[in-house]
Amino acid sequence: MKKESLGLDVHERLVSVFEEWSDPDYWDNPSQRELLKQIRKNLLSEVGAAWKKFIENGENSESVGG
């Protein structure tokens, strides 16, 4: 079985989102602290939803649980 890490993919996406949401061309950017809190909240929500979908679709083995 080939082992792959999602960490680098997640990191690249987080960097991209941060850069998009902190674009200085927009006047209504939140503070960096608020932006990081929002990105973290979104990340946890999206990972939770992906995990739920993964488990519900039976794309797991008996050794994987939720």
Wavefront OBJ file of the C-alpha trace (Angstrom):
o trace
v 0.000 0.000 0.000
v 1.330 3.412 -0.948
v 1.245 5.887 1.922
v 0.548 9.500 1.111
v 0.425 12.521 3.341
v -2.316 15.071 2.942
v -0.280 17.546 4.968
v 1.489 19.210 2.047
v -1.726 19.527 0.057
v -3.518 21.043 3.033
v -0.608 23.412 3.693
v -0.561 24.629 0.092
v -4.309 25.245 0.196
v -4.071 27.105 3.514
v -1.345 29.360 2.117
v -3.436 30.042 -0.977
v -6.553 30.847 1.044
v -4.606 33.122 3.383
v -3.082 35.001 0.450
v -6.479 35.406 -1.225
v -8.221 36.553 1.946
v -5.471 38.967 2.943
v -5.161 40.641 -0.464
v -4.273 44.286 0.244
v -6.394 45.433 -2.718
v -9.501 44.815 -0.622
v -10.366 47.353 2.049
v -12.494 45.084 4.245
v -9.880 42.505 5.213
v -10.138 41.236 8.772
v -7.193 41.452 11.130
v -4.627 38.691 10.745
v -5.778 37.136 14.017
v -9.426 37.085 12.914
v -8.458 35.770 9.496
v -6.483 32.892 11.005
v -9.370 32.066 13.337
v -11.801 31.991 10.393
v -9.502 29.867 8.238
v -9.041 27.411 11.117
v -12.796 27.238 11.700
v -13.402 26.591 7.996
v -10.630 23.987 7.877
v -12.027 22.029 10.813
v -15.532 22.182 9.374
v -14.432 21.025 5.928
v -12.255 18.211 7.266
v -15.127 17.072 9.476
v -17.525 17.074 6.529
v -15.043 15.191 4.342
v -14.467 12.605 7.074
v -18.223 12.135 7.553
v -18.753 11.664 3.815
v -15.836 9.222 3.667
v -17.262 7.120 6.502
v -20.863 7.254 5.280
v -19.898 6.174 1.771
v -18.259 3.048 3.158
v -14.873 4.042 1.787
v -13.226 2.616 4.831
v -12.270 -0.613 6.453
v -13.420 -2.009 9.761
v -10.238 -0.645 11.327
v -11.201 2.952 10.529
v -13.722 4.582 12.783
v -15.380 7.891 13.353
l 1 2 3 4 5 6 7 8 9 10 11 12 13 14 15 16 17 18 19 20 21 22 23 24 25 26 27 28 29 30 31 32 33 34 35 36 37 38 39 40 41 42 43 44 45 46 47 48 49 50 51 52 53 54 55 56 57 58 59 60 61 62 63 64 65 66
